[in-house]
Amino acid sequence: MMKRILKLTLVVAALFAASTAYGQKFAYINSQELIFTMPEVDSVNAKLELLEKDFVDNLELMQVEFNNKLNDYQKNAATYTDAVRQLKEQELTEINQRYEQFQQSASQEMQAQQSVLMQPVYEKANNAIQKVAKANGFAGVFDLSAGPLVYFDETLMTDLMPLVYTELGIDPATAAAKIEAANAQPAQ
């Protein structure tokens, strides 16, 4: 009798779980594409470009200094005493080391700034996705930019992108044009 009740309970639970799972709604979105189309990203990119320009300008100045000292060294090396030659070679080595250190720290600072500047954009996108998903009763949202799903039937899932564009006030036609323009550019 106990086994029969246990079996019946398991069958009912399995049927309930199957009907519940089957009735749930799922959606998908490409969050990288969404973030790329957000207007805030343009302002972040502009700030990063200014920072990068500053770093590049400083690196160019250091390169000019190195080239000038190297040219001077090469022109006058024959007239230098051993002590002067060693001093000039040490100067060249130090300039080169400063250049490499600055290049490395500039790269690290660029990455840190990008992370800091993009964090609010990521949060805004994530909040919009969650708000739209909850408001429309989706049990889950798959992010296609996190890696492709092995299989999904688009007729059984909803593309959340148009709803999130509406939530964020992004014109879908403008977003599509921005994506198309980016895809038309040659890879760098």
C-alpha positions as CSV (number, residue, x, y, z in Angstrom):
1,M,0.0,0.0,0.0
2,M,2.8,2.4,0.9
3,K,4.7,1.6,-2.3
4,R,1.5,2.3,-4.3
5,I,1.0,5.7,-2.7
6,L,4.7,6.6,-3.3
7,K,4.4,5.6,-6.9
8,L,1.2,7.6,-7.4
9,T,2.8,10.6,-5.7
10,L,5.8,10.4,-7.9
11,V,3.7,10.1,-11.1
12,V,1.5,13.1,-10.1
13,A,4.6,15.1,-9.2
14,A,6.2,14.3,-12.6
15,L,3.1,15.2,-14.5
16,F,2.8,18.4,-12.5
17,A,6.4,19.3,-13.2
18,A,6.1,18.5,-16.9
19,S,3.0,20.6,-17.3
20,T,4.5,23.5,-15.4
21,A,7.7,23.4,-17.3
22,Y,5.9,23.1,-20.6
23,G,3.7,26.1,-19.9
24,Q,6.6,28.4,-18.9
25,K,7.7,31.1,-21.3
26,F,11.4,31.6,-22.2
27,A,13.1,34.4,-24.1
28,Y,16.5,35.1,-25.6
29,I,18.6,38.3,-26.1
30,N,22.1,39.2,-27.2
31,S,23.2,41.4,-24.4
32,Q,26.5,42.5,-26.2
33,E,24.4,43.7,-29.1
34,L,22.1,45.5,-26.8
35,I,24.9,47.2,-25.0
36,F,26.6,48.2,-28.2
37,T,23.4,50.0,-29.3
38,M,22.9,51.9,-26.1
39,P,23.6,55.6,-26.5
40,E,25.7,55.7,-23.3
41,V,28.3,53.5,-25.0
42,D,29.1,56.4,-27.4
43,S,29.9,58.7,-24.5
44,V,32.0,56.0,-22.8
45,N,33.9,55.5,-26.1
46,A,34.5,59.2,-26.5
47,K,36.0,59.4,-23.0
48,L,38.2,56.4,-23.6
49,E,39.3,57.8,-27.0
50,L,40.4,61.0,-25.2
51,L,42.3,59.1,-22.6
52,E,43.9,56.9,-25.3
53,K,44.9,60.0,-27.3
54,D,46.6,61.4,-24.2
55,F,48.5,58.2,-23.7
56,V,49.5,58.0,-27.3
57,D,50.7,61.6,-27.3
58,N,52.9,61.0,-24.3
59,L,54.3,57.8,-25.9
60,E,55.1,59.7,-29.1
61,L,56.9,62.4,-27.1
62,M,58.9,59.7,-25.4
63,Q,59.7,58.1,-28.7
64,V,60.8,61.4,-30.2
65,E,63.1,62.0,-27.1
66,F,64.6,58.5,-27.6
67,N,65.1,59.0,-31.3
68,N,66.8,62.3,-30.8
69,K,69.2,61.0,-28.2
70,L,69.8,57.9,-30.3
71,N,70.6,60.0,-33.4
72,D,72.9,62.2,-31.3
73,Y,74.6,59.1,-29.9
74,Q,75.1,57.6,-33.3
75,K,76.5,60.8,-34.8
76,N,78.9,61.4,-31.9
77,A,79.7,58.0,-30.6
78,A,83.2,58.0,-32.1
79,T,84.1,61.2,-30.2
80,Y,82.8,60.1,-26.8
81,T,85.0,58.9,-24.1
82,D,84.1,55.5,-22.5
83,A,82.5,57.2,-19.6
84,V,80.4,59.5,-21.8
85,R,79.5,56.6,-24.1
86,Q,78.3,54.5,-21.1
87,L,76.3,57.5,-19.7
88,K,74.6,58.0,-23.1
89,E,73.8,54.3,-23.5
90,Q,72.4,54.3,-20.0
91,E,70.2,57.3,-20.8
92,L,68.9,55.4,-23.9
93,T,68.2,52.3,-21.9
94,E,66.4,54.3,-19.2
95,I,64.2,56.1,-21.8
96,N,63.3,52.8,-23.4
97,Q,62.4,51.3,-20.0
98,R,60.3,54.4,-19.1
99,Y,58.5,54.0,-22.5
100,E,57.8,50.3,-21.8
101,Q,56.6,50.9,-18.3
102,F,54.4,53.8,-19.3
103,Q,52.9,51.7,-22.2
104,Q,52.1,48.9,-19.7
105,S,50.6,51.2,-17.1
106,A,48.6,53.1,-19.8
107,S,47.1,49.8,-21.0
108,Q,46.2,48.8,-17.5
109,E,44.6,52.2,-16.8
110,M,42.6,52.0,-20.1
111,Q,41.2,48.7,-19.0
112,A,40.4,49.9,-15.6
113,Q,38.7,53.1,-16.9
114,Q,36.7,51.0,-19.4
115,S,35.5,48.8,-16.6
116,V,34.5,51.7,-14.4
117,L,32.8,53.6,-17.2
118,M,30.9,50.6,-18.6
119,Q,29.7,49.3,-15.2
120,P,26.6,51.6,-15.1
121,V,25.8,50.7,-18.8
122,Y,25.9,47.0,-17.9
123,E,23.7,47.6,-14.9
124,K,21.2,49.6,-16.9
125,A,21.0,46.9,-19.6
126,N,20.7,44.1,-17.0
127,N,18.0,46.0,-15.0
128,A,16.0,46.6,-18.2
129,I,16.3,42.9,-19.3
130,Q,15.1,41.8,-15.8
131,K,12.3,44.3,-15.7
132,V,11.0,43.4,-19.1
133,A,11.3,39.6,-18.4
134,K,9.4,39.9,-15.2
135,A,6.7,42.2,-16.6
136,N,6.1,39.7,-19.5
137,G,6.1,36.6,-17.3
138,F,9.2,34.9,-18.7
139,A,10.6,32.1,-16.6
140,G,14.1,32.6,-18.1
141,V,16.1,34.6,-20.6
142,F,19.0,33.1,-22.5
143,D,21.9,35.4,-23.4
144,L,23.1,34.5,-26.9
145,S,26.3,36.5,-26.4
146,A,27.3,34.2,-23.5
147,G,27.6,31.4,-26.1
148,P,25.3,29.9,-28.5
149,L,22.6,27.5,-27.3
150,V,23.1,24.0,-28.8
151,Y,19.5,24.2,-30.0
152,F,16.5,26.4,-29.6
153,D,13.3,26.7,-31.5
154,E,12.7,30.4,-32.1
155,T,9.0,29.8,-32.5
156,L,8.8,28.6,-28.9
157,M,10.9,31.5,-27.5
158,T,10.6,35.2,-27.6
159,D,13.2,37.6,-28.8
160,L,13.4,40.0,-25.9
161,M,15.5,42.7,-27.8
162,P,12.5,44.7,-29.2
163,L,10.9,44.9,-25.7
164,V,14.2,45.9,-24.1
165,Y,14.8,48.6,-26.8
166,T,11.4,50.0,-26.0
167,E,12.1,49.9,-22.2
168,L,15.4,51.8,-22.8
169,G,14.0,54.2,-25.4
170,I,16.2,53.0,-28.2
171,D,14.9,53.1,-31.7
172,P,15.2,49.6,-33.2
173,A,15.9,51.0,-36.7
174,T,18.7,53.2,-35.4
175,A,20.1,50.2,-33.4
176,A,19.9,48.0,-36.5
177,A,21.7,50.6,-38.6
178,K,24.5,51.0,-35.9
179,I,25.0,47.2,-35.9
180,E,25.0,47.0,-39.7
181,A,27.6,49.8,-39.9
182,A,29.8,48.1,-37.4
183,N,29.5,44.7,-39.2
184,A,30.3,46.4,-42.5
185,Q,33.7,47.8,-41.2
186,P,36.7,45.7,-41.8
187,A,38.1,43.9,-38.8
188,Q,40.9,45.8,-37.0
